[in-house]
Amino acid sequence: MTDLAPHELRVLVAVGRAGGFSAAASSLGMTQSAVSHSVRGSERKLGAVLFVRGRAGATPTEAGERALAHARRVLRLLDVMAAEVRGAGGGDGAGAGPLRLRIAAFRSAALHLLPPVLARLAAGHPEIVPEVRIVREVGRGTAGEVLDGRADIGIATIGTTSPVPPDLVGGVLLEEGYALVHPAGHPAPRSLPLVDWVENCTSYTREWWAAQDWLPPATVRAEDDGAVLSMVGSGFGMAVMPELSLTAAPPSVQVTDLGPARPTRSVGYVTTPELARSLAVRALIRELRGGAG
């Protein structure tokens, strides 16, 4: 049985975060030799090299990345356990201190889905302190942040082409359709160049795009949906965008329905099975389900 103590996990996480033993030692109030000794001991117990040492610092190996993800998740569970036990020990929870809730969300969800949800959460659970971080929904996206222990819950695009990862649990909150967005009053919007951004679509939506004869290949790619809306509003081009991104769209753009055959994407939440039972995550999921749709 592998027996790593919490302080050993904290050293691993500190080295991974700082990118080196010296910086990790400084952040932990330890000597560099003590940090090196702790890491070597962890590597010996796990039977794998966790960091590549070099002049530039310490870089996690593939085994190290996995170890860091598990370490962050274990340490987070210890923090949650301590906070919830203190709350239970106080009877009504008074004086138990705040419950941190780390949320990873893609941009349009953070801007338009979360604010009313967090307002209701604050009203019903003032002891919960949410920390929202915007993560681009590309690659591993918000689900990857949860898997790596950097977030307690992620607001993610999920569905048949982007399923909930095997190590996580989650659920769909809403289905949002796509619409054509173009400069308001333009006489021939479909003649304009197509503006796109990398996290716009799932593979299913891309297949829909490919089947539309009237949609040209994208000639401009922007960093995010806000930049796309700005370009469209200035008359630069047209775009196909999901509903959340079009919330409070400026009057300079016009939104045209693409009809019943339009593509959709599922927006939901993902978390770990352990954190799904925590007070803060359960409370947020209740508010998300109550306010979605």
N, C-alpha and C positions, 0 to 999 in steps of 0.2 A: 504494500500500500504506500502510495506517495504521500508524504506528510510535510507539506509546506505550511509554515506558520504565517499568520497575517502580515507580520513585519517583513517577511521575505517577499511576499506578494507586493507589498508597498514599494520595496526596493526595485523590483522588476518594473513596475509601472513608472516609477520615477525615472529610471534609466531610459525606458522607452519614450517617455515624454520629453526628457531633456536632451536625448540624443548622445549622451556620454556619461561616463562615470563621475567625472569631476563636478559637472553641473548638477547631477543627481545628488551627489554627496552634499553639495552646498544647500540644495533645497530641503534635504532631510536632516541637516545638522549632524552629518556623519563625516568620517574621514573617507577619502577615496579608497584606501585599502580595505576598510570595512565594507564598503559597497561592493568592491571586487570580490571579496571573500564571500559575501552573501550570494552574489550572482553565481559564482562557481559552485557553491553548495546547492543552489537550486538546479543548476544544470546537471550536477551529479545525481541528484534525486530523480530528476525527470529523464535522465539518460539521453539528453540532446543538447547541442550547442544552441543557445538562445540569441546570442549577439555576435556579430562579426566586429572584432576590435580593430581599430585603425587610427591613423593620425587625425582623421576627420571626426572621430568619436566612435559610438557604438550603434550599429545598424541591426535591427532585428532580422533574424533568419526567418524562413517560413515557419519553422517550429516555434520561434520566438514570437511571431505575430499571433499564433494560436494561443500560446501561453499568456501573452499580454491580454488578449480578449477575455480569456477565462479569469485571469487575475482581476481585471477591472470589474467583471460581473460578480465575482465572489466578494470583493471588497465593498461593492455597492450593496449587496445583500446584507452584509454585516452592518453597514450604516443604516439601512432600512430597518433591520431587526432592532437595533439600539433605539431608534427614534420611536418605533411603534410600541416597544416594550415600555419605554418611559411614559408614553401616552396612556397605555393601559394601566400602568401603575399609579397614575394620577387620578384614577376614577373617571372624571369627565374629560380628562386630557388637558385640563388647564395647567399652564406652566410647563408643558412637555417640550416646548420649543417648536420651531418650524419643521415642516416636512418638505424637503426639496423634491421637486419633480422635474426631471430633465426631459425636454421634449425636442425631438428633431422633426422638422417639417419642411416640405418644399415651399418655394416662395409664395405661390398663390394661396396655398392652404394657410400659411402663417399670416398672410395679409387679410384674407377674407373669411376663412373658416374658423380659425381659432379665437379671434377677439371676443365674440359674444359668448363662446363656450367658456373662455377663461374668466369672463365677467361673472357668469353664473357660478363657476367653481369658486371664485373668491367670495361670493355672497354666501354660499353654503358651507364652505370650508376655508375660513380665513387662515387656518394653520398651515395650509398648503402653499408653498412658494414655487410657482412655475418658473423654469428657465428655458426659454425658447431659442433654439438655434436653427437658422436656415441652412439647409443642406440641399445641394443640387440633386435632383432625382435622376441621376445617371449612374451607370455602373451598379454598385451595391447600394447606393442611395441612402435613404433614411433607415431602411431595414439593416443595412450594414453597420450603421452607427449603433443600433440596438445590439446586434450580434457582437460588436466589438466592445460593448460595455460603456460606450460614451453617451448613451441616451437610455432612458427608462422606457420610453414609448416613442414610436415614430409614426408620423402621418405620411402614408405611402400610397403610391398607385399600385393596386393589386388586382388580380383577376386571373383569367385563364392563361394569358401570356406573361403575366408577372405574378406568379403565385406566392403565397406566404412561404418564406423559407422554412425548411423542415424543422429547424431548432426553435422556431418562433410560433406564437399563436396570434390570431388577429381576426378581423372581421371587416366587412364592407360597410361604409357609412353612407355613401351616396354614389349615384351614377351621374356623371356629367357628360352632356353631349358636346360635340364640336359645332362651331358655326363659322361662316365666312365673315371675315372682318375686312372692311375696306374704307377708304376715305369717304366721309359723308358727302352725298350729292354727286359723286363721280359718275359720269354717264356710262362708262364701260369698265366696271371694276375688274372683271375677269381678264381684261387685256393687260393688267398691271403685272409687274414682276412679283414673284412669290417670295415672301419673307418667312424664314423659319428659325427655330432655335433647337439646340441639341436635345433638351429634355422634354420636348413637346409631346411625343407620341410613343405608344407601345408598338410592338411589331404588328399587331392586329390593325392598328390605325394606319400604319405605313402601307400595309397591303391595300387598304381602302384607297389611300392616296394614289397608289400606283395604278388603280383601276379607273381613275377619273381622267378622261381624255382632256378635259378643260384645264386641269391643273398642270402648269409647266414645272420643270425641275426648279428647285429653290435656287435663286441666284444670289441671295443674301442670307447670311446666318448671323443671328444676334446672340448675345450672351444670355438673355433671359426674356420672359414674356413682357416685362415692362418696356424693354428696348424695342420689342416687336411692335407693341401698341404705339409707341412714340413715332416709329418710322411710318406705320400705316397712317397715323393721324396727320403726319406732315405731307402725305400724298405720295410717299415713296413707293408703296406697293400694297399688296393684299396679303392676307394670312388666313390660315385655318387654325382656330384656337378653342380650347376648352372653356366651359362656362365660368369656372372659378376665376380664370384669368381675365374674364370680361366684366367681372363685378366692378361697378363704378367706372366703366369705360368712359373716356372723355367724349364730349359732344363732337369732336372732330372726326370720330370714327363712326361707322354704321355697321350694325350687326345684322346679317342676313341668315335666316334659318336654312339649313341644308336638307330639310325634309326628314321623313321617317327613316330613311336609309343612312342617315348620318352616323358617323362612328361615335362611340362613347368610350369612356374609361371609368374604372372603378376607383374610388378614393376610400381608403380605410385606415385602420390602425394596426400596428404590429408591436408586440412586446414579448418578453420571455415568459415561459410558463410560471416561473417563480415570482417575477414582479407583477404578473397579472393578478396575483392574490394580495398584493400590497394595497394599503388603504388609499394612497395617493393615486396610483394607477387606476384602481377600481373606480374611484370618484370621477376621474377625468373621463373614463370610458362611458360612465353613466351620462355625463353631460354631453359628450360627443354624440351618443345615440339619441339623446333627447333633443338636441338642436340640429342634427343633420337632416338634410332633405328639405 
